[in-house]
Amino acid sequence: VIVSVVLTIPTVLASRQLLIWLNTPDDILVMADAYIKVIFAGIFCTMSYNVASGLLRSIGDSKTPLYFLIFSSVLNIVLDIFFIVVVKAGTAGAAYATVISQGIAAVLSFIVMFKKYDLLRTSREDYYMDWSGIWRMLSIGLQMALNYSITAIGTMIFQAAVNVFGSQVVAAYTAASKVSNIATQTMPTLGTAAATYCGQNLGAGRYDRIFKGMKSCFFICIGCAVLAAAINCFVGPYMIGWFITSPTATDIDCAMKYLKIASVFMLPLAWIFAYRNGLQGLNKGLVPMLSGAMELVSRWIAILALSKPFGYVGVCFADPAAWLTTGILLIVTYYVWEMRMRKKVQIK
């Protein structure tokens, strides 16, 4: 609750200025601000669902969060149609749909959690200031939060570089990024699984299972990368029309430039999700945090070096540059840790 309030108030108040700093084109500034203000105002709903799903996954129930996520996604679509088509609420309507669907999923998750699992059921006596527990939570959570924040700042820098090319290129890139997000959905879920799996087995002292599981992760990463690249290159031209009404040849060309360049670097992107989360699950949060800084710096250097001589195409290489340097750092870090632990626990 406290973190939600701390994040919500300044972001809602400064949303327009943040968009201006991102070089948002004037013709879409008002719509963008209307959308992001509602999203920021709904941070508590987003955090509540993430907390509930994280608690359920931590005790081995990964199905319940999945079911409510599916429900939330379907509800989001229905509410999108209602708020945008019926109510005529515009971009703010899309944001209302997102926040409401996440809030309902959070409430349902907590209800199931309290009713189904005695271990997670609380009473009034449980609500007191456990300072040592709070510090332990923050010592782990702040590292992860800082890492995600650094990554988000890198994404904002990339978006600012794209915004310079005008609203048509912004729309094309936005469509391409959504296609890419769909194509790579297996990667963040693999990362979530790796974090939970490593954390559980570290607690149980089952290093043999960690080594075996992360070896399997490596090969799953290859499959995820091939699948994502295939979707981007072969299905991408058709999916762009999902996000742009009657896309022009220029729209498709701009979007596909990004998708084709990104497709070549899908494997290091998969490594980032799998090994960053795996290391966090192993309580090795320093390198994942530093990897976020490397991702930010790599993306920034690529934009500075390539945007002027190569324009939009040069900017499209910023994400892959960040993925390549960060992915290599994380996978090397994990295998160095594994080699040391194999010697320590004497597992071949």
FENFENVEN-V736648 format. One record per pair of residues at least 12 apart in sequence whose C-alpha atoms are under 6 Angstrom apart, sorted by sequence separation. I is the first residue (numbers start at 1). GAP is how many residues later the second one is. If there is no record, write none. Layout:
I,GAP + I,GAP
//
This chain:
53,12 + 198,12 + 276,12 + 303,12 + 80,14 + 303,15 + 302,16 + 16,17 + 80,17 + 79,18 + 299,19 + 299,20 + 76,21 + 76,22 + 299,23 + 298,24 + 12,25 + 76,25 + 75,26 + 232,27 + 233,27 + 295,27 + 12,28 + 72,29 + 295,31 + 8,32 + 8,33 + 72,33 + 229,34 + 291,35 + 68,37 + 4,40 + 225,41 + 225,42 + 184,44 + 183,45 + 183,48 + 221,49 + 269,54 + 265,55 + 268,55 + 272,55 + 275,55 + 35,56 + 39,56 + 46,56 + 268,56 + 271,56 + 275,56 + 35,57 + 38,57 + 42,57 + 45,57 + 49,57 + 52,57 + 34,58 + 45,58 + 48,58 + 258,58 + 262,58 + 268,59 + 31,60 + 35,60 + 175,65 + 175,68 + 172,79 + 176,79 + 198,80 + 172,82 + 173,82 + 191,82 + 195,82 + 199,82 + 172,83 + 187,83 + 191,83 + 195,83 + 198,83 + 199,83 + 190,84 + 194,84 + 198,84 + 188,85 + 187,86 + 191,86 + 195,86 + 23,137 + 22,138 + 24,139 + 23,140 + 151,141 + 147,142 + 150,142 + 154,142 + 147,145
//
